[in-house]
Amino acid sequence: MFKVENLNKVYPNGTHALKDVTFDVQAGEFLVVIGLSGSGKSTMLRCLNRLHEPTTGRILFEGEDVTHVKGKTLRNVRSRIGMIFQHFNLIPRRTVLTNVLSGTLARTGVINSILGIYNEEDKKKAMDYIRIVGLEGKENVRADNLSGGQQQRVAIARALMQNPKVLLCDEPVASLDPATSHSVMQYLKKVNEELGVTIICNLHFLSLVRQYASRVIALKGGKLIYEGKPLDIDENWFKTIYGEEAVEVTID
Amino acid sequence: MDMSTTNENTTPDFLQDKGLTFKKVRANFWALFIDVFMWSYTILVSWKIIYEKIILGLRFPEFSWNQPLIALGAGAVVAIALHMTKLSIGRACMGLMKRDENKPIFREPFMAFGLVIIILTFIAGLFLSQVSIREFLSASGLIGAKRIFTALFNPNFNIIADATFAAVETIYMAFIATAFSLPFAFILAFFAARNLMSGSPLTMTIYSLVRFVLNVSRSIEPLVWAIIFSVWVGIGPFAGMLALMLHSVSSLSKLYSEQIENISEGPIEAMTATGAHPVQVIWYGVVPQIVLPYLSYTIYRWDINVRMATVIGLVGGGGIGTMLMQYQGLAKWNEVGLLVIVIAVIVWVMDYLSSQIREAIK
């Protein structure tokens, strides 16, 4: 699905956020990225859909080199990659339905999208996804009036409207309470297993990692330092990844 | 994600030092500049106002350009001499002075010097604005005031039809000025928003240029624009409308662009990530965040424009202001009284309505 080779990212202020990161992502897997804040997880995810420009290295998406594509091609690549965010990033003051439909912008014409004209098929699909994420009846509620967990589910539905091959999740549960976190993770698992969408997800809680991930990679100071099964992360690895002082916090 | 939390510091040390030295030099320069200015000002004011006006009692002291130059020279000497002492306001302002944080700031010597400057300015102000209790309470003056107030409180209601018509003209003129300024301000605001324009040197140049033009046109009062336009298109509501419109464009652009600068990046990022076209990103990621604040600013602007239209009328911008001007010129105080009432009512109603509407759409 993704093939990342020697990826480096240096920010204009000189911060070297990613150092020679190389890894593969297989179709259908639930890959979790762990590491401290500032270890480069978000940067890496944003390099994959080119929200951030990689400095050197190569990114292959479905066999196609997407490292430097521009304009229409770039938008086409992005449209095949869904993304959800820590702070949900929904459009404020707009309804749930409008938010979900905004996932189709890449294939809706500019004029039509400004006038709010979507094709019937997409509208039906939007209603279906709203039902799937358990928000039936909330279609016409303003998105900013929903709770955090509900907003994140709207964001999932929006991403699914893109018919994505892969879903990038940037700490999707970091601003949610434990119970809601699990519900959101369950939906992601469902998307992964039932719709066959590959998931790449940044997470903080190892208990969630063990429960949901099929494979884990760990970043530290911008370097990839671990790659393996979630259950293989023992005490030693934990201390390597999070530092000697760290104590594991669980979420249940 | 916060990048500053990474342990490694990749900026070379010498670069940081260079930046630091530059900052320090700049701070010291401004500190000295402030000191020189303060001392020169003190010397000049003491000389011209305290010495010549008060001590010598001159009514019209002679002025020559040598005086400020001498003050500047003397000020520079004193400032440099006292720069390193606790009297230096410049070093205090630029944070270069080491002071005991536990000591109350008003006990510092530079605060005393600051107080002296404020007192000098106050005294100079009294003389320059020719404040005179005697004039205020003179017998002939009081009689004139009484005549005007009696007339104002006995407004002439015979001209109410004309006054109302002029008031309506003013409100419409303000509305058209606001409406015409809208599209210009809407487009200019995008070019004047730093966060949208910081992408490349070219866009930054456009940004600086637009900001500069807006700042210049805003710093010229609508009253002045009205004078210019009344020569251009002739005296009347059209000239007033153009003046108000120009000023509204620059004010609204600034308010709009600040609103754009304050929006959250989240929805923009999300829309970009869906593969949306840049136009769609703006329409879905930016517009929903700004449309209500824009509306609120625009209504407020209309309210301001109605008030300004009244003033602009005084220089021939049409509407109720021009009417006020004409009756005032003829010293018809009863008619002026009525106009003042009509203006007060419009301003009050507009103010009330606009605040109600702005509250409702928040």
Interface residues (C-beta under 8 A of the other chain):
Chain A: V10 Y11 N13 G14 T15 H16 A17 L36 S37 G38 S39 K41 S42 T43 N49 L51 L74 R75 N76 V77 R78 S79 R80 I81 G82 M83 F85 H87 F88 N89 L90 I91 P92 R93 R94 S102 G103 L105 A106 V110 S113 I114 A155 R158 A159 Q162 L168 G221 G222
Chain B: M1 D2 M3 S4 T5 T6 N7 E8 T10 T11 S264 G266 P267 E269 A270 M271 T272 A273 T274 G275 A276 H277 V279 Q280 W283 Y284 G285 P288 Q289 L292
